[in-house]
């Protein structure tokens, strides 16, 4: 038994700075799971078009299930199969976390108070299809069906006509089934932290070249957290002289408009704050550069995870102390187009910067509850401020109500409505109003 344990530990620790193809990646993840059974959990959220598993390794004190009060965090990489740096540094992040637990007090507290999901590759087919690595572009960017997975999600601003792919569907179900609070999506081809919205309309400021979400201040903070802790991203020099990113961050829409992106989907439909991390000017760099990429990103990866503890969390319960699912809990003055609701345990998590806020909890059919909270920066304590809500008039009869948000554009004005169409619409509205008046 002792020899077996030593072998498993050796297998888990033997992580080289090289590219790990499907079988090697799976072998490594299984080795970590076997070597650290109380700290990790390995599962697949689905399969790619060619049948490869979409593996996720969970790390934390309670790796197999959600624990009330402990937020869920995720990293996803290799969404574009030929953008490979994120795939490998997430493996090294796993290695660092499991080997530091119990030795490093900060990492130990982080894992004791956070459930961290790591998906090294969302597009394994695209990675395997990239036979000749290239800094700029290969067909491996797309999945086996030739679809760009980061244009494949429902969009809050436009009807996305793309056929939802197996990889996309698996991630959508994953987001639906977990209470993710914070996330990052690792890409390559630039050096910048990009934040939502990727798409927009006049309501969100697209006419001024910036698509602002209700939590724009939080997203700027999240992007700056990563860039400022990265070895060079914060300099904002980009990858050539033509493009610069002040502070190493950008609003997604300001950079370029994107329909059907994953970070907007996470924020609107998943109640999860996600940013997109572009980690390398070269999409598929030589393997001998991977160690430097790990060193450049190591601190930023950890500091970003800590931000999951920024803001406020709590439970909404009825008069008997039973949790109320699907209660709306939002900050006054920053409503979401798809209202943020409690999970099956009646929990809510709101990522907010330090300050004073009014939290509004609403159970359909009952009077809303307002509570003023003073939110500190609790990232160092690994726990957001706790604020519960109890509805004394509510019984568990209403607990079966299920709320859903439609998978259709949720903003009324579509960005791509042509200039020729808009006057016609206005004339029709005017004619309708006049007709009603005359009648």
Secondary structure, DSSP 8 states (H G I E B T S, - for coil): -HHHHHHHHHHHH---SS---HHHHHHHHHHHHHHTTTTEEEEEEEE-TTS-EEEEEEESTTTTS--TT-EEEEEEE-SSTT--HHHHHHHHHHHHHHHHTTTSHHHHHHHHHEEEEEES-S-HHHHHH--S--SS--GGGS-TTS--GGG-S--SSS---S---HHHHHHHHHHHHS-EEEEEEEE-SEEEEEES-SS--GGGTGGGT----TTHHHHHHHHHHHHHHSSSGGG---SBTTB--GGGEEEHHHH---SS-HHHHHHHHS--EEEEEEEESSTT--GGGHHHHHHHHHHHHHHHHHGGGSSEEEEEE-TTS-B-TT-EEEETT---SS--B--TTSEEEE---SEEEEEEEE-TTS--EEEEEEE---GGGT--EE--EE-TT--GGGGG------SS--SSS-TT--HHHHHHHHHHHHHHHHHHHH-
